[in-house]
Amino acid sequence: MPRKDVYCCLPAPQRVGTSFESTKWLSLDPCGLMGVSCSWTVHLFSFFVLSTKVIGGSMFATTIFVLLYTPISILAMSSLYMAWTSDPGAVPMGARPLVTVRRASSSSGELEASSTSASSSTQTSRHRRGMRRCHKCADNFKAPRAHHDSITGRCIVKFDHFCPWVGNAVGAMNHKFFVLFIAYTLCTCLLSIFLLILRAIHCGYVHDDDDSDEDNNNGNNRYLRSLTTTTAAATATIYEHSECFHWHESYSVLLLMIVSFVFLIFTCTMLFDQIEAIETNTSKIARMKMSVGQAGTELSRVTEEFNEMFGGSHKDIAWHWFLPMPVEFPRGMEKVVLGYEWDATFDPVPYDDGSGDSNGMNGGTTAAATTTTITTAATVTSPTNGHGAHPPPTQTAAATNIEMTVTTNSPKLNKSNGGDLTNN
């Protein structure tokens, strides 16, 4: 589906949509707009019915509604707004790959004996993956953990799925808000059912209008009326509380009860499905590909130091996990999580690595974002003795692994020199 934008003049002129030229992210997919409208309607409808028809006359129910339901409902709607309007991690036009070069030798640091003499030095270079481009995004660079979303028309880093209930794609930068939305919606469903049960108990006890005054004063004919009592029978009853009159006949209360149970089951299932994503810091697509062996470690988490979904400086649970605040990573780690480098000064055109090779993955150019392993073995050979005796076995010293990160505007890999670093 093509990317669509609209122009919004309030509060300032902005281009709203999901295209590369948009200044404000917002998916305009009709199905997504209907879904997110339904989510807003459900929360606002529940809040209205509970406040007007359920908690009246009960101090305990009012306290639960004010102290628990109201703040949780606000958090749920705030999370919905953030998940709906936040950029999920779309790769911008002109993004450049992060190049990692590794220099390594043997896996062990011990000296190994060889029965035959070796050459003075040995170098091996292996390109693990070329520069990925997305032909659906005008051959723009495609980050290692990005997948193309046909609804928004963009490549999304750690793309999990497009959720119509939040009207947006779920990716690296708004996955937190999606999880908070379904978690807080689950809590509101539980509290709504609890308040409905309290109201049923509060308004359940009635008197028959043909009871004598003496029996009514003694409470002998006080009973709990069934919720299935017909309307004709209900007219012959006297409620103990005036706010309970016609409460059992309210269609809005019945609808709230149905909605609460349906969304309780739905959100429980969705939250259970997201537990693995929270623990592994990988998207659903990445987990599916890795489970069938279609991908290596390039789709797994990039660090163990913090949780990629909720951000922060450590992986332990923190207070900011539970608030719909923008995700923040340690300094310099956001571009590592996203897998690309981008600045507002970059030209809004697909990045050209200068290699001139157009046979990369997904119709792109190769040999820019590569991981090169260079193995160097220092060979030490003892001279022969004067009697023509054979020299002792050659010994090879193993070097220590060295890893460094080279940005794309620094020296690049030159294929003609076997993977050596050369200046532009």
C-alpha positions as CSV (number, residue, x, y, z in Angstrom):
1,M,0.0,0.0,0.0
2,P,1.5,3.4,-0.9
3,R,2.5,5.9,1.8
4,K,-0.1,8.7,2.2
5,D,0.2,12.1,3.8
6,V,-2.1,14.9,4.7
7,Y,-1.3,18.5,5.5
8,C,-2.3,19.8,9.0
9,C,-2.3,23.5,9.8
10,L,-2.9,23.4,13.5
11,P,-1.0,24.2,15.7
12,A,1.6,24.7,13.0
13,P,1.9,23.6,9.4
14,Q,2.9,20.0,9.3
15,R,2.9,17.1,6.9
16,V,1.2,14.2,8.7
17,G,1.7,10.6,7.5
18,T,4.2,7.8,7.1
19,S,6.2,9.0,4.0
20,F,9.8,10.0,4.1
21,E,8.8,13.7,3.8
22,S,6.4,13.5,6.8
23,T,7.2,15.8,9.7
24,K,4.6,14.1,12.0
25,W,4.2,10.3,12.1
26,L,0.6,9.1,11.8
27,S,-0.7,6.0,9.9
28,L,-3.7,6.9,7.8
29,D,-4.7,3.3,7.0
30,P,-8.5,3.1,7.1
31,C,-8.5,-0.2,9.0
32,G,-6.1,1.2,11.5
33,L,-8.1,4.4,12.0
34,M,-11.2,2.4,12.6
35,G,-9.4,0.1,15.1
36,V,-7.9,3.0,17.1
37,S,-11.2,4.8,17.1
38,C,-12.8,1.6,18.6
39,S,-10.1,1.5,21.3
40,W,-10.8,5.2,22.2
41,T,-14.5,4.5,22.2
42,V,-14.3,1.5,24.5
43,H,-12.3,3.3,27.1
44,L,-14.4,6.5,27.1
45,F,-17.6,4.5,27.1
46,S,-16.5,2.4,30.1
47,F,-15.4,5.5,32.0
48,F,-18.8,7.2,31.3
49,V,-21.0,4.2,32.3
50,L,-19.0,3.5,35.5
51,S,-19.1,7.1,36.6
52,T,-22.8,7.7,35.9
53,K,-24.5,4.3,36.5
54,V,-22.3,2.1,38.6
55,I,-20.5,3.8,41.5
56,G,-23.3,6.1,42.7
57,G,-24.4,5.7,46.3
58,S,-21.4,3.5,47.3
59,M,-18.5,5.1,49.0
60,F,-16.3,2.0,48.6
61,A,-17.0,1.7,44.8
62,T,-16.4,5.4,44.4
63,T,-13.0,5.1,46.2
64,I,-12.0,2.2,43.9
65,F,-13.0,4.2,40.9
66,V,-11.2,7.4,41.8
67,L,-8.0,5.9,43.2
68,L,-7.5,2.9,40.9
69,Y,-9.7,2.9,37.8
70,T,-9.3,6.6,36.8
71,P,-5.4,6.7,36.9
72,I,-5.1,3.3,35.2
73,S,-7.6,4.4,32.5
74,I,-5.6,7.6,32.0
75,L,-2.4,5.5,31.7
76,A,-4.1,3.2,29.2
77,M,-5.3,6.0,27.0
78,S,-1.9,7.8,27.2
79,S,-0.2,4.6,26.1
80,L,-2.7,4.2,23.3
81,Y,-1.9,7.8,22.1
82,M,1.9,7.2,22.2
83,A,1.6,3.9,20.4
84,W,-0.6,5.5,17.8
85,T,1.4,8.6,17.1
86,S,5.0,7.5,17.7
87,D,7.4,6.6,15.0
88,P,7.9,2.8,15.4
89,G,11.4,2.9,14.2
90,A,11.1,3.6,10.5
91,V,14.4,3.8,8.6
92,P,14.7,7.4,7.2
93,M,15.8,8.1,3.7
94,G,19.6,8.5,3.5
95,A,20.3,6.3,6.5
96,R,23.8,4.9,6.5
97,P,24.9,1.5,7.8
98,L,27.1,1.0,10.8
99,V,30.2,-0.9,9.7
100,T,31.8,-3.3,12.1
101,V,35.3,-4.7,11.5
102,R,36.7,-7.5,13.5
103,R,40.3,-8.6,13.6
104,A,40.8,-12.1,15.0
105,S,43.0,-15.1,14.8
106,S,42.7,-18.5,16.4
107,S,39.9,-19.1,18.9
108,S,42.5,-20.0,21.5
109,G,45.5,-18.1,22.7
110,E,47.7,-21.1,23.1
111,L,50.5,-22.0,20.7
112,E,49.7,-24.8,18.3
113,A,52.2,-27.2,16.8
114,S,52.1,-27.8,13.1
115,S,53.6,-30.8,11.3
116,T,54.3,-28.9,8.1
117,S,55.9,-25.5,7.7
118,A,53.5,-22.6,7.0
119,S,53.8,-19.5,5.1
120,S,55.1,-16.3,6.9
121,S,51.5,-14.9,7.2
122,T,48.0,-15.9,6.3
123,Q,45.0,-13.6,5.9
124,T,41.4,-14.7,5.4
125,S,38.6,-12.3,4.8
126,R,34.9,-13.2,4.9
127,H,32.0,-10.9,4.2
128,R,29.2,-12.0,6.3
129,R,26.5,-9.8,4.8
130,G,26.4,-7.1,2.2
131,M,24.6,-3.8,2.4
132,R,20.8,-4.5,2.4
133,R,18.5,-2.3,0.4
134,C,14.7,-2.3,0.1
135,H,13.4,-1.9,-3.4
136,K,10.0,-0.9,-2.0
137,C,11.6,2.1,-0.3
138,A,13.4,3.4,-3.4
139,D,16.5,1.3,-2.7
140,N,17.0,2.9,0.7
141,F,19.3,1.2,3.1
142,K,17.6,-1.5,5.1
143,A,18.9,-1.9,8.7
144,P,19.9,-5.5,9.7
145,R,16.8,-6.0,12.0
146,A,14.3,-4.0,9.9
147,H,11.4,-5.5,7.9
148,H,9.2,-3.8,5.4
149,D,5.6,-3.0,6.6
150,S,3.2,-2.9,3.7
151,I,0.6,-0.9,5.6
152,T,2.8,2.1,6.5
153,G,5.0,1.5,3.4
154,R,8.2,1.8,5.4
155,C,11.0,-0.5,6.8
156,I,10.5,-0.8,10.5
157,V,13.4,-1.8,12.9
158,K,12.3,-4.8,15.0
159,F,9.0,-4.8,13.2
160,D,6.6,-7.0,15.2
161,H,3.2,-6.6,13.5
162,F,0.7,-3.9,12.5
163,C,-1.9,-3.6,15.2
164,P,-5.2,-2.1,14.1
165,W,-6.2,-1.5,17.8
166,V,-3.4,1.1,18.1
167,G,-3.5,2.1,14.4
168,N,0.2,1.8,13.9
169,A,3.0,-0.6,13.2
170,V,4.7,-2.0,16.3
171,G,8.5,-1.7,16.2
172,A,11.6,-0.8,18.3
173,M,10.5,2.7,19.4
174,N,6.8,2.1,20.3
175,H,6.7,-1.5,21.3
176,K,6.8,-0.3,25.0
177,F,3.7,1.7,24.5
178,F,1.8,-1.2,22.9
179,V,2.6,-3.5,25.8
180,L,1.6,-0.8,28.3
181,F,-1.6,-0.2,26.5
182,I,-2.7,-3.9,26.6
183,A,-1.5,-4.3,30.2
184,Y,-3.4,-1.2,31.5
185,T,-6.5,-2.1,29.4
186,L,-6.4,-5.6,31.1
187,C,-6.4,-3.9,34.5
188,T,-9.3,-1.6,33.6
189,C,-11.3,-4.7,32.5
190,L,-10.7,-6.4,35.8
191,L,-11.7,-3.2,37.8
192,S,-14.7,-2.7,35.6
193,I,-16.0,-6.3,36.3
194,F,-15.2,-5.8,40.0
195,L,-17.2,-2.6,40.2
196,L,-20.1,-4.2,38.3
197,I,-20.2,-7.0,40.9
198,L,-20.2,-4.5,43.7
199,R,-23.1,-2.7,42.1
200,A,-25.0,-5.9,41.7
201,I,-24.6,-6.6,45.4
202,H,-25.4,-3.0,46.3
203,C,-28.6,-2.9,44.3
204,G,-29.6,-6.6,44.6
205,Y,-31.6,-6.4,47.8
206,V,-35.3,-5.4,47.3
207,H,-38.7,-5.6,49.1
208,D,-42.1,-6.6,47.7
209,D,-44.5,-3.7,47.6
210,D,-47.3,-5.8,49.0
211,D,-45.4,-6.5,52.2
212,S,-46.8,-5.1,55.3
213,D,-45.1,-2.2,57.0
214,E,-44.3,-4.4,60.0
215,D,-42.6,-7.0,57.9
216,N,-40.6,-4.3,56.0
217,N,-39.5,-2.7,59.2
218,N,-38.3,-6.0,60.5
219,G,-36.6,-6.9,57.3
220,N,-38.4,-10.3,57.1
221,N,-39.1,-10.1,53.3
222,R,-35.8,-8.6,52.2
223,Y,-34.2,-10.7,49.5
224,L,-31.6,-10.6,46.7
225,R,-33.4,-10.2,43.4
226,S,-32.2,-12.3,40.6
227,L,-30.6,-10.5,37.6
228,T,-32.9,-12.5,35.3
229,T,-36.1,-11.0,36.9
230,T,-38.6,-9.9,34.2
231,T,-39.5,-6.2,33.8
232,A,-43.1,-6.9,34.9
233,A,-41.8,-8.5,38.1
234,A,-39.4,-5.6,38.6
235,T,-42.2,-3.1,38.8
236,A,-43.6,-4.9,41.9
237,T,-40.4,-4.4,43.9
238,I,-39.1,-1.6,46.1
239,Y,-35.3,-0.9,46.0
240,E,-33.5,-0.1,49.2
241,H,-31.5,2.6,47.4
242,S,-33.0,5.2,45.0
243,E,-30.0,5.1,42.6
244,C,-30.7,1.4,41.9
245,F,-34.1,2.0,40.3
246,H,-34.1,0.5,36.7
247,W,-30.4,-0.4,37.1
248,H,-31.0,-4.0,36.1
249,E,-32.8,-2.8,32.9
250,S,-29.9,-0.6,31.7
251,Y,-28.6,-1.7,28.3
252,S,-25.4,0.4,28.7
253,V,-24.5,-1.6,31.9
254,L,-25.2,-4.9,30.0
255,L,-23.0,-3.7,27.1
256,L,-20.3,-2.7,29.5
257,M,-20.4,-6.1,31.1
258,I,-20.0,-7.8,27.7
259,V,-17.2,-5.5,26.6
260,S,-15.3,-6.0,29.8
261,F,-15.3,-9.8,29.6
262,V,-14.5,-9.8,25.9
263,F,-11.5,-7.4,26.2
264,L,-10.3,-9.2,29.3
265,I,-9.9,-12.4,27.4
266,F,-8.4,-10.6,24.4
267,T,-5.9,-8.6,26.3
268,C,-4.8,-11.6,28.4
269,T,-4.0,-13.5,25.2
270,M,-2.1,-10.5,23.7
271,L,-0.1,-9.9,26.9
272,F,0.9,-13.5,27.2
273,D,2.1,-13.4,23.6
274,Q,4.3,-10.4,24.4
275,I,6.1,-12.0,27.4
276,E,8.7,-13.7,25.1
277,A,9.3,-10.4,23.3
278,I,10.0,-8.7,26.6
279,E,12.4,-11.4,27.8
280,T,14.3,-11.9,24.5
281,N,14.1,-8.3,23.2
282,T,13.3,-9.7,19.7
283,S,10.3,-9.1,17.5
284,K,7.8,-11.8,16.5
285,I,9.2,-12.0,12.9
286,A,12.7,-12.4,14.2
287,R,11.7,-15.2,16.5
288,M,9.8,-17.0,13.8
289,K,12.8,-16.7,11.4
290,M,15.3,-17.9,14.0
291,S,13.1,-20.8,15.0
292,V,13.2,-22.2,11.5
293,G,16.8,-21.5,10.9
294,Q,16.2,-18.7,8.3
295,A,18.3,-16.2,10.2
296,G,21.5,-16.1,12.3
297,T,22.4,-13.9,15.2
298,E,21.9,-10.7,13.3
299,L,18.2,-10.6,14.3
300,S,18.9,-11.2,18.0
301,R,19.4,-8.6,20.7
302,V,22.4,-6.3,20.4
303,T,23.3,-6.1,24.1
304,E,22.6,-7.6,27.5
305,E,23.2,-4.4,29.4
306,F,19.6,-3.0,29.1
307,N,16.2,-3.9,27.9
308,E,15.7,-2.8,24.3
309,M,11.9,-2.5,24.6
310,F,11.8,-0.3,27.7
311,G,15.2,1.4,27.5
312,G,17.1,2.6,30.5
313,S,20.7,2.1,31.6
314,H,20.3,-1.4,33.0
315,K,18.2,-4.5,32.4
316,D,16.4,-4.5,35.8
317,I,12.8,-3.4,36.1
318,A,12.6,0.4,36.7
319,W,9.8,2.9,37.4
320,H,10.0,4.4,33.9
321,W,9.0,1.0,32.4
322,F,5.4,1.6,33.6
323,L,5.0,5.2,32.3
324,P,4.2,6.0,28.7
325,M,7.4,8.0,28.3
326,P,9.6,8.0,25.2
327,V,12.2,5.2,25.2
328,E,15.7,6.4,26.0
329,F,18.9,4.4,25.6
330,P,22.4,4.9,27.1
331,R,24.4,7.5,25.2
332,G,25.5,6.4,21.8
333,M,23.4,3.2,21.9
334,E,20.2,4.3,20.1
335,K,21.9,4.0,16.7
336,V,23.3,0.6,17.7
337,V,19.7,-0.6,18.5
338,L,18.3,0.9,15.3
339,G,21.2,-0.4,13.2
340,Y,21.8,2.7,11.2
341,E,23.3,6.1,11.4
342,W,21.3,9.2,10.3
343,D,21.5,12.9,10.8
344,A,19.3,15.8,9.5
345,T,22.3,17.0,7.4
346,F,22.3,13.8,5.4
347,D,21.0,14.1,1.8
348,P,17.4,12.6,1.5
349,V,18.5,10.1,-1.1
350,P,19.5,6.5,-0.9
351,Y,23.0,6.2,0.6
352,D,25.7,5.5,-2.0
353,D,28.7,3.6,-0.7
354,G,30.7,4.1,-3.8
355,S,31.2,0.5,-4.6
356,G,29.2,0.5,-7.8
357,D,27.8,-3.0,-7.1
358,S,24.1,-3.2,-7.6
359,N,23.6,-6.9,-6.9
360,G,23.1,-6.6,-3.1
361,M,20.4,-8.2,-1.0
362,N,16.9,-7.2,-1.9
363,G,18.1,-5.5,-5.1
364,G,20.7,-3.4,-3.2
365,T,24.4,-2.7,-3.2
366,T,26.8,-4.9,-1.4
367,A,30.2,-4.6,0.4
368,A,29.4,-1.5,2.5
369,A,28.0,-2.9,5.8
370,T,30.3,-5.9,6.2
371,T,31.9,-7.7,9.0
372,T,35.4,-8.7,8.0
373,T,37.4,-11.3,10.0
374,I,41.1,-11.1,9.4
375,T,43.2,-14.0,10.8
376,T,46.9,-13.3,11.1
377,A,49.3,-16.1,12.2
378,A,52.9,-15.3,13.0
379,T,55.1,-18.2,12.0
380,V,58.3,-18.9,13.8
381,T,60.6,-21.6,12.2
382,S,63.9,-22.8,13.7
383,P,66.9,-23.0,11.3
384,T,68.2,-26.4,10.3
385,N,71.4,-27.7,11.8
386,G,74.5,-28.3,9.9
387,H,73.9,-32.0,9.5
388,G,70.7,-31.7,7.5
389,A,68.5,-32.6,10.3
390,H,64.9,-31.7,10.0
391,P,63.8,-28.5,11.9
392,P,61.4,-28.8,14.8
393,P,57.7,-28.3,14.0
394,T,56.6,-24.8,13.1
395,Q,54.8,-22.9,15.9
396,T,52.0,-20.4,15.3
397,A,51.2,-17.7,17.7
398,A,47.6,-16.6,18.1
399,A,46.7,-13.0,18.4
400,T,44.1,-11.4,20.6
401,N,40.7,-10.6,19.1
402,I,40.3,-6.9,18.5
403,E,36.9,-5.3,17.6
404,M,36.3,-1.8,16.5
405,T,33.4,0.1,15.0
406,V,33.9,2.3,12.0
407,T,31.3,4.9,11.0
408,T,30.2,5.2,7.4
409,N,31.8,8.6,6.9
410,S,35.2,7.2,8.0
411,P,37.5,5.0,5.9
412,K,35.5,2.2,4.2
413,L,36.3,-1.4,3.1
414,N,38.0,-1.7,-0.2
415,K,37.1,-5.0,-1.9
416,S,40.1,-4.7,-4.3
417,N,42.5,-4.8,-1.4
418,G,41.1,-7.9,0.2
419,G,39.1,-6.1,2.9
420,D,41.8,-3.7,4.0
421,L,40.8,-0.2,5.2
422,T,41.3,2.6,2.7
423,N,40.5,6.3,2.8
424,N,37.8,7.8,0.6
